Amino acid sequence: MNEEINFYRNAKKTRSLLLYAGGICVLVAIMLLYGIGTFDGVFKIKLSIASGAILLIMLVLIFKMLASIKDKSPLIQIDANGFSGRTTPVAKAFGRIEWQDVTDLQLNKVGGDTLVAVTTNNVDKYDGRVSKFLWKMAHDEQNSKLNIMYSASEIEINAEELYKLFLKYWKK
């Protein structure tokens, strides 16, 4: 099993994800308008700040996704020695992970998405690859392991199939 498997962006899934995110943005924008008193003349500071921040984050993510649509490189690459993915910010930042460092694979439901969670040891090998913020998201200090998530929300296959493929290569 020396062949490399590449998963590319699925245009239909990406379009669906963008429409879903756009719908959420519209709802959050209505909340922001309500918070600043557009409908009833009463300014609600907590709602305004929270909805404004959420809207800003969502818009940044949508524009980043729109900018990356033209990129034709694979979102996930898997081969006999390791794998890499660009489907989550943490996975993208860590880059290539070697199978020999993987200690566990699981399917995790996070929000509305099911992610393939990869746990690795050999933390020192991957130290320095990412910002402190992303490191804190991935690093489990108690067990001295890294937990890196991979999403199938923009590629041709679903999370369960991706998980089975990861398992197949890991066990080799």
C-alpha positions in Angstrom: 0.0 0.0 0.0 2.4 2.6 -1.2 -0.1 4.7 -3.2 -0.9 8.2 -2.1 -4.5 9.2 -1.6 -5.5 12.8 -2.2 -8.9 14.4 -1.4 -9.8 17.6 -3.2 -12.4 20.2 -2.5 -15.9 19.0 -3.3 -17.6 22.1 -4.9 -21.1 21.0 -4.0 -20.2 20.5 -0.3 -18.3 23.8 -0.2 -21.2 25.7 -1.8 -23.6 24.1 0.8 -21.3 25.1 3.6 -21.0 28.6 2.4 -24.9 28.9 2.1 -25.2 27.6 5.6 -22.6 30.0 6.9 -24.3 32.9 5.0 -27.7 32.0 6.6 -26.1 32.1 10.0 -24.6 35.5 9.2 -28.0 36.9 8.2 -29.5 35.7 11.5 -26.6 37.1 13.5 -26.8 40.4 11.6 -30.5 40.7 12.5 -29.5 40.1 16.2 -27.0 42.9 15.9 -29.6 45.2 14.4 -31.9 44.3 17.2 -29.1 44.8 19.8 -28.3 48.3 18.6 -32.0 49.3 18.9 -33.0 49.4 15.2 -36.4 47.8 15.9 -37.4 49.1 19.4 -35.0 52.0 20.1 -33.4 50.3 23.1 -29.7 49.7 22.9 -28.6 46.3 24.3 -24.9 46.4 24.9 -24.2 42.7 25.6 -26.2 41.5 22.7 -24.6 44.1 20.4 -21.1 43.2 21.4 -21.6 39.4 21.2 -23.5 39.4 17.9 -21.0 41.9 16.4 -18.1 39.7 17.4 -19.7 36.5 16.1 -20.7 38.2 12.8 -17.1 39.5 12.3 -15.6 36.1 12.9 -18.1 34.4 10.6 -17.4 36.9 7.8 -13.7 36.5 8.1 -14.1 32.7 7.9 -16.4 33.0 4.9 -14.0 35.3 3.1 -11.1 33.0 3.8 -13.0 30.1 2.4 -14.0 32.1 -0.7 -10.3 33.0 -1.2 -9.2 29.4 -1.0 -11.8 28.1 -3.5 -9.5 28.7 -6.4 -6.8 26.5 -4.7 -6.7 23.1 -6.6 -4.3 21.4 -4.2 -5.5 18.4 -2.1 -7.2 19.2 1.2 -6.1 15.8 2.7 -3.2 13.6 1.6 -2.6 10.1 3.0 0.2 7.7 2.3 2.0 4.8 4.0 4.3 7.0 6.0 1.9 9.8 7.1 -0.8 12.3 6.3 -1.5 16.0 6.2 -4.7 18.0 6.0 -6.0 21.5 5.5 -9.6 21.0 6.6 -9.2 22.7 10.0 -6.9 25.5 11.1 -5.0 23.3 13.6 -4.5 20.5 11.0 -3.3 23.0 8.4 -0.8 24.5 10.9 0.6 21.2 12.0 1.2 20.0 8.5 2.4 16.4 7.9 2.0 13.9 10.8 3.7 10.5 10.7 1.8 7.3 11.4 4.4 6.1 13.8 3.5 9.0 16.2 -0.2 8.2 16.1 -1.6 6.6 19.3 -5.3 6.8 18.8 -8.0 7.6 16.2 -11.6 8.5 17.0 -14.7 10.1 15.4 -15.8 13.1 17.4 -19.0 15.1 17.0 -18.2 18.9 17.3 -21.1 21.2 16.7 -22.7 20.2 13.4 -19.7 18.4 12.1 -18.1 15.0 12.7 -14.4 15.1 12.8 -11.6 12.5 12.7 -9.6 13.1 15.9 -6.0 12.0 15.7 -4.0 11.7 18.9 -0.2 11.7 18.7 2.7 11.3 21.1 6.2 12.5 20.4 5.1 16.1 21.2 8.6 17.5 21.0 8.8 16.5 17.3 5.9 18.8 16.5 6.7 21.6 18.9 7.3 24.9 17.2 5.2 24.2 14.1 2.3 26.3 15.2 1.4 29.5 17.1 0.9 29.3 20.9 -2.9 29.7 20.4 -3.2 26.7 18.1 -0.7 24.7 20.2 -3.0 25.2 23.3 -6.0 24.0 21.3 -4.2 20.8 20.3 -1.9 20.0 23.3 -3.3 17.8 26.1 -0.8 18.7 28.9 -2.0 16.0 31.3 -1.2 13.2 28.9 1.5 15.0 26.9 -0.3 14.3 23.6 -1.5 16.3 20.7 -5.2 16.0 19.5 -5.6 17.2 15.9 -8.9 17.1 14.1 -9.7 16.6 10.4 -13.0 17.4 8.8 -14.7 15.8 5.8 -17.1 18.7 5.3 -15.4 19.9 2.1 -14.1 16.7 0.5 -15.7 13.9 -1.6 -16.2 11.4 1.3 -18.0 11.5 4.6 -16.3 11.5 8.1 -17.0 7.8 8.7 -15.2 6.8 5.4 -12.3 9.1 6.2 -12.0 7.6 9.6 -12.0 4.1 8.1 -9.3 5.1 5.7 -7.2 6.6 8.5 -7.6 3.4 10.4 -6.6 1.2 7.5 -3.3 3.2 6.9 -2.5 3.5 10.6 -2.7 -0.3 11.2 -0.3 -1.0 8.3 
